[in-house]
Amino acid sequence: MEEESPVQDTKSRKWNKKQKDGEDLLEVPEGWKEPTFSKADNPHGLLAESSFATLFPKYREKYLRECWPLVKNVLGDQGIKAELDAAEGSMTVSSTRKTWDPYMIIRARDLIKLLARSVPYEQAVRILEDDVACDIIKIGALLRNKERFVKRRQRLIGPNGSTLKAIELLTSCYVLVQGNTVAAIGPFKGLSDVRKIVEDTMKNIHPIYNIKTLMIKKELAKDPTLRTESWDRFLPKFKSKNISKRKQPKKKKFKKDYTPFPPPQPESKVDKELATGEYFLKASQKKSRIQLEKKEKQKEVTEKRKKKREESFKPPAELTPVPKKQKTNDNVDVEALKKKIKKAKRRMGEQSTTT
């Protein structure tokens, strides 16, 4: 066995320390940006050539013809050839010997995809930047009912596009709802949020719930003390309140808990007679016992009937009249009474004189 050198031993110890301190490996300093890939990094270009092509609808032909010179110039600076075939209705991008960035052909492919999905040129060109990506979410196959699909797609846009504008502001992405797809352009984190909102909306979860959580997360991210803590206690928990329109039965049958053991065997007539002692009685004794039981039942029935008949002869309870409380006024105005008496006397005197 060969012994390990002291240099290798120290290296392994350092590596183990780094593995234990996972924070050192995952920490990214604030404001750090990946250095851009320039022509000096790959002066010799690419050896192999690759190309991508996409079809576009007929109504996009006029717009693409207008903006195609701009697309050609932008991609020509990166050493990529772009072709527009109006007869076939297709766009093709291919790398050349002058192409120095190997990933630029993928970005060019995404550019023509976005242009085919009715994204304006001003927004689609942003895909050529390093920190920008795109996502085309297919929503056509998520719902079978066409009316329901149209309603939920409109819910995603909102009145006068207000919901879509709120999603764009919170995720810092450009979102376009067109036909059976939703095209989004922006940072990677924002694209994942947009996809979640779109898929949840198609699953009958209103986008306002996801928008509310994003707004709370945005405010929490400003506080440096809460960055390392869990935000579950701050985020709202929405419960679905979908009540089925189907009429529920009056008597619901609940499934019993499964047990591997069979149910107990029911007692036979002989077992019951043995338990009560009837099995050992004679036939005459059994008959007399049955007759006694019948008579007892008859007595109970007759007593119940008598009680019912007697109830009909009972007089109903009389309602006692409640005496009305007379208003008593202890505070008597003596002077007012004297004036009234004087007036009455005067009237009496006037009447006597007239007669």
C-alpha positions in Angstrom: 0.0 0.0 0.0 1.3 3.4 -1.0 1.2 6.1 1.7 -0.6 9.4 0.9 1.6 12.4 0.6 1.2 15.2 3.2 0.2 17.6 0.3 -2.7 15.4 -0.8 -3.8 14.9 2.9 -4.0 18.7 3.4 -6.0 19.1 0.2 -8.5 16.5 1.2 -8.9 18.1 4.6 -9.6 21.5 3.0 -12.1 19.9 0.6 -13.9 18.2 3.5 -14.1 21.5 5.4 -15.6 23.2 2.3 -18.2 20.4 2.0 -19.2 20.9 5.6 -19.5 24.6 5.2 -22.0 24.5 2.4 -22.7 28.2 2.8 -19.2 29.1 1.5 -19.8 27.1 -1.7 -23.3 28.5 -2.4 -22.7 32.1 -1.4 -22.9 34.6 -4.4 -21.9 38.2 -3.7 -24.4 40.9 -4.3 -24.2 42.7 -7.6 -22.0 40.0 -9.1 -22.5 39.4 -12.8 -21.1 36.7 -15.0 -18.4 38.1 -17.4 -19.7 38.4 -21.0 -18.5 36.0 -23.7 -16.5 38.1 -26.2 -15.0 37.5 -29.6 -11.5 37.3 -28.0 -12.6 34.2 -26.0 -13.1 32.3 -29.3 -11.1 33.9 -32.1 -11.1 30.8 -34.3 -14.9 30.4 -34.6 -16.9 27.2 -34.8 -16.0 24.1 -36.7 -19.5 22.6 -37.3 -22.5 24.5 -38.6 -26.0 24.1 -37.2 -29.4 25.5 -38.3 -33.0 25.8 -37.0 -36.2 26.5 -38.8 -39.7 27.4 -37.6 -43.0 28.0 -39.5 -45.1 31.2 -39.0 -48.8 31.8 -39.7 -50.0 33.7 -42.8 -51.1 36.8 -40.9 -47.5 37.4 -39.6 -46.0 37.6 -43.1 -46.5 41.3 -43.5 -45.0 42.3 -40.2 -42.0 39.9 -40.6 -41.2 41.3 -44.1 -41.1 44.8 -42.5 -38.8 43.9 -39.5 -36.7 41.2 -41.3 -33.9 43.6 -42.3 -33.5 44.5 -38.6 -33.3 40.8 -37.6 -30.7 40.2 -40.3 -28.5 43.1 -39.0 -28.7 42.0 -35.4 -27.9 38.3 -36.1 -25.3 39.3 -38.7 -23.3 41.1 -36.0 -23.1 37.7 -34.1 -22.1 35.9 -37.3 -25.5 34.1 -37.8 -27.3 33.9 -41.2 -31.0 34.5 -41.2 -33.4 33.6 -44.1 -37.1 34.3 -44.6 -39.1 32.0 -47.0 -42.5 33.6 -47.6 -43.6 30.9 -50.1 -43.2 28.1 -47.5 -43.9 30.3 -44.5 -40.7 29.5 -42.6 -37.8 31.3 -41.0 -34.3 29.7 -40.8 -31.2 30.6 -38.8 -27.9 28.9 -39.3 -24.4 29.4 -37.8 -21.4 30.3 -40.1 -17.6 30.1 -39.9 -17.7 33.7 -38.5 -19.9 32.7 -35.5 -17.8 33.0 -32.3 -20.4 32.5 -29.6 -21.6 28.8 -29.6 -24.8 29.5 -27.6 -25.9 32.4 -29.9 -27.5 29.9 -32.4 -29.9 28.8 -29.6 -30.8 32.4 -28.8 -31.4 33.0 -32.5 -33.7 30.0 -32.6 -35.7 31.4 -29.7 -35.8 34.8 -31.5 -37.5 33.4 -34.6 -39.9 31.3 -32.3 -41.0 34.4 -30.5 -41.5 36.3 -33.8 -43.7 33.5 -35.0 -45.7 33.7 -31.8 -46.7 37.4 -32.5 -44.1 38.9 -30.1 -43.1 42.3 -31.4 -39.5 42.7 -32.6 -38.6 45.2 -29.9 -39.3 42.7 -27.1 -38.0 39.6 -29.0 -34.5 41.1 -29.6 -34.0 41.1 -25.8 -33.5 37.3 -25.9 -30.0 37.9 -27.4 -28.9 39.4 -24.0 -27.1 37.2 -21.4 -29.5 37.6 -18.4 -32.7 37.2 -20.5 -34.5 33.9 -21.4 -37.8 33.0 -22.9 -40.6 30.4 -22.1 -43.4 29.5 -24.4 -46.2 27.9 -22.3 -48.7 25.7 -24.2 -52.1 26.1 -22.6 -54.3 24.6 -25.4 -54.1 21.0 -24.2 -54.7 21.8 -20.5 -58.5 22.1 -21.0 -60.9 20.1 -23.2 -63.9 22.4 -22.9 -63.4 25.4 -25.3 -65.7 27.8 -23.5 -64.0 27.2 -20.2 -60.6 27.6 -21.9 -61.6 31.0 -23.3 -62.9 32.2 -19.9 -59.8 31.2 -18.0 -57.5 32.7 -20.7 -59.4 36.0 -20.4 -59.1 35.8 -16.6 -55.3 35.7 -17.1 -55.5 38.9 -19.1 -58.0 40.6 -16.8 -60.1 43.7 -17.5 -58.3 46.0 -19.9 -55.1 43.9 -19.4 -54.8 44.9 -15.7 -54.0 41.4 -14.5 -51.3 40.8 -17.2 -49.8 44.2 -16.4 -49.5 43.3 -12.7 -47.8 40.0 -13.5 -45.3 41.8 -15.8 -44.5 44.3 -13.0 -44.0 41.7 -10.3 -42.0 39.2 -12.4 -40.2 41.9 -14.5 -41.1 39.8 -17.6 -42.9 40.6 -20.9 -45.9 38.3 -21.2 -48.0 37.8 -24.3 -51.2 35.7 -24.5 -51.7 34.6 -28.1 -54.0 31.7 -29.2 -53.1 28.4 -27.5 -49.7 29.7 -26.0 -48.4 32.2 -23.6 -44.9 33.7 -24.5 -42.8 35.2 -21.7 -39.4 37.0 -21.9 -37.4 38.0 -18.9 -35.1 36.7 -16.1 -35.1 33.0 -15.1 -36.7 33.6 -11.7 -39.5 35.6 -13.2 -40.2 33.0 -15.9 -40.7 30.3 -13.3 -43.3 32.6 -11.5 -45.1 33.3 -14.8 -45.3 29.6 -15.6 -46.8 28.8 -12.2 -49.4 31.6 -12.5 -50.4 30.5 -16.0 -50.7 26.8 -15.1 -52.7 27.6 -11.9 -55.1 29.9 -13.8 -55.8 27.0 -16.2 -56.5 24.8 -13.2 -59.2 27.2 -12.0 -57.0 29.1 -9.4 -57.5 32.8 -9.8 -54.3 34.7 -10.6 -54.9 37.3 -7.9 -53.9 34.7 -5.2 -50.4 34.2 -6.8 -50.1 38.0 -7.4 -50.8 38.6 -3.7 -48.1 36.1 -2.6 -45.6 37.7 -5.1 -46.3 41.1 -3.7 -45.6 39.9 -0.1 -42.4 38.1 -1.2 -41.2 41.3 -2.9 -41.7 43.3 0.4 -40.0 40.6 2.5 -37.0 40.5 0.2 -36.3 44.1 1.1 -35.7 43.2 4.8 -32.1 41.8 5.1 -32.9 40.1 8.5 -35.6 37.9 6.9 -33.5 36.6 4.0 -32.3 33.5 5.8 -35.6 32.8 7.5 -38.6 30.9 6.2 -41.5 33.1 4.9 -44.3 30.5 5.3 -45.7 32.4 8.3 -46.1 35.6 6.3 -47.6 34.1 3.1 -51.4 33.7 2.9 -52.9 30.2 2.8 -55.9 30.0 0.5 -58.4 27.2 0.7 -60.5 26.1 -2.2 -64.2 26.6 -1.6 -65.6 24.8 -4.6 -69.0 23.3 -3.7 -70.2 20.7 -6.2 -73.6 21.4 -7.8 -74.5 17.7 -7.7 -77.4 17.0 -5.4 -76.2 15.2 -2.3 -78.1 12.1 -1.1 -79.9 12.2 2.3 -78.4 9.0 3.5 -74.7 8.9 2.8 -73.0 5.5 2.9 -69.6 5.6 4.6 -67.1 2.9 3.9 -66.1 0.9 6.9 -62.4 0.5 7.9 -60.8 -2.4 6.1 -60.0 -5.4 8.3 -58.4 -8.6 7.2 -60.5 -10.6 9.6 -64.0 -11.9 8.6 -67.1 -10.7 10.4 -68.3 -12.7 13.5 -70.7 -15.6 12.6 -74.4 -14.8 13.4 -76.0 -16.9 16.2 -78.4 -19.6 15.0 -81.9 -20.1 16.5 -80.7 -23.1 18.5 -77.8 -21.0 20.0 -80.3 -18.3 21.1 -82.6 -20.9 22.6 -79.7 -22.5 24.5 -78.6 -19.1 25.8 -82.1 -18.3 27.2 -82.9 -21.9 28.3 -85.9 -22.3 25.9 -84.3 -25.3 24.2 -84.9 -27.5 27.3 -88.6 -26.6 27.7 -91.5 -28.8 26.6 -93.8 -27.9 23.7 -96.7 -27.0 26.1 -94.5 -24.8 28.2 -93.2 -23.0 25.1 -96.8 -22.4 23.9 -97.9 -20.9 27.3 -94.8 -18.7 27.3 -95.6 -17.4 23.8 -99.2 -16.7 24.8 -98.1 -14.7 27.9 -95.7 -12.6 25.8 -98.6 -11.8 23.4 -100.9 -10.8 26.2 -98.3 -8.4 27.6 -97.9 -6.8 24.2 -101.7 -6.4 23.9 -101.8 -4.7 27.3 -99.2 -2.2 26.3 -101.0 -1.4 23.0 -104.4 -1.0 24.8 -102.8 1.4 27.4 -101.3 3.5 24.6 -104.7 3.8 22.9 -106.5 4.8 26.1 -103.9 7.6 26.7 -104.5 8.9 23.2 -108.3 8.9 23.7 -108.0 10.7 27.1 -105.8 13.4 25.6 -108.6 14.5 23.3 -111.0 15.0 26.2 -108.6 17.2 28.2 -109.5 20.9 28.0 -106.9 23.3 26.6 -105.0 25.6 29.0 -106.8 29.0 29.4 -104.9 32.1 28.8 -105.0 34.5 31.8 -105.5 38.1 30.7 -102.7 40.4 31.6 -103.9 43.5 33.5 -102.9 46.8 31.8 -100.7 49.0 33.8 -102.3 52.4 34.4 -100.1 55.4 34.1 -99.6 57.1 37.5 -98.2 60.5 37.7 -97.2 61.5 41.2 -96.1 65.0 40.2 -99.4 67.0 40.1 -99.3 70.7 39.1 -101.6 72.4 41.7 -101.7 75.8 40.1 -102.8 74.5 36.7 -105.6 72.6 38.4 -106.8 75.8 40.1 -106.9 77.7 36.8 -108.9 74.9 35.2 -111.5 75.0 38.1 -111.8 78.8 37.8 -112.4 78.6 34.1 -115.1 75.9 34.6 -116.9 78.1 37.2 -116.9 81.1 34.9 -118.4 79.1 32.1 -121.1 77.8 34.5 -121.9 81.4 35.6 -122.1 82.7 32.0 -124.5 79.9 31.1 -126.8 80.6 34.1 -127.0 84.3 33.1 -127.9 83.6 29.5 -130.7 81.3 30.6 
